[in-house]
Amino acid sequence: GEQVEQLPSILRVQERSSASINCTYENSASNYFPWYKQEPGENPKLIIDIRSNMERKQIQGLIVLLDKKAKRFSLHITDTQPADSAMYFCAASVGRGYQNFYFGKGTSLTVIP
Amino acid sequence: GALVYQYPRRTICKSGTSMRMECQAVGFQATSVAWYRQSPQKTFELIALSTVNSAIKYEQNFTQEKFPISHPNLSFSSMTVLNAYLEDRGLYLCGARDEALQNTLYFGAGTRLSVL
């Protein structure tokens, strides 16, 4: 299996500043790391992901970094807006073929106008 | 696009009774479906991973006897919570994946189970 730790559990930032969420995993065989955003009453939605053959990926204001040696990956939201306020979950997927996704416990992000 | 529908969205059942929830994939083939329970503290617990035409793999603390799952084709899966009690409350999410689309896991909106 896999264990994913996610910190912080609560994050409050000022509008237009950056927000960073960090996750660590245990299984060195994990090879896929998605990030999900969940708004109140909604299903989790994939916002960005990174595979183990990459160290960095950026989609607009979202940056994901992967450090395989440290078994750590992180999400950085630049120029945050109130609409970024939500729960964010990291996940790690281990193995080949049909894979289980193991989720972190989530980070509640609040962007203060 | 790829969408996953879950129903019912909310359900209330009496303690000791059972309820069934369904998951429908649209726009892609759900070759594997993972069922999760999200607790009030927002933690995701993986219940089981189901691959069509293959055995369903349950995580520790979850059993087929309690959470029987059906995954008969590439667009549909269902899970039943048998003999529901207070500790079974939560948001049940199905996440469906098509290996042809690689790793992307698409979630339904969830079925929120309340137990009286």
Boltz contact constraints between the chains, C-beta under 6 A:
constraints:
  - contact:
      token1: [A, 32]
      token2: [B, 103]
      max_distance: 6.0
  - contact:
      token1: [A, 43]
      token2: [B, 107]
      max_distance: 6.0
  - contact:
      token1: [A, 43]
      token2: [B, 108]
      max_distance: 6.0
  - contact:
      token1: [A, 43]
      token2: [B, 109]
      max_distance: 6.0
  - contact:
      token1: [A, 43]
      token2: [B, 110]
      max_distance: 6.0
  - contact:
      token1: [A, 44]
      token2: [B, 107]
      max_distance: 6.0
  - contact:
      token1: [A, 87]
      token2: [B, 42]
      max_distance: 6.0
  - contact:
      token1: [A, 98]
      token2: [B, 32]
      max_distance: 6.0
  - contact:
      token1: [A, 98]
      token2: [B, 51]
      max_distance: 6.0
  - contact:
      token1: [A, 100]
      token2: [B, 49]
      max_distance: 6.0
  - contact:
      token1: [A, 101]
      token2: [B, 105]
      max_distance: 6.0
  - contact:
      token1: [A, 103]
      token2: [B, 44]
      max_distance: 6.0
  - contact:
      token1: [A, 105]
      token2: [B, 43]
      max_distance: 6.0
  - contact:
      token1: [A, 106]
      token2: [B, 42]
      max_distance: 6.0
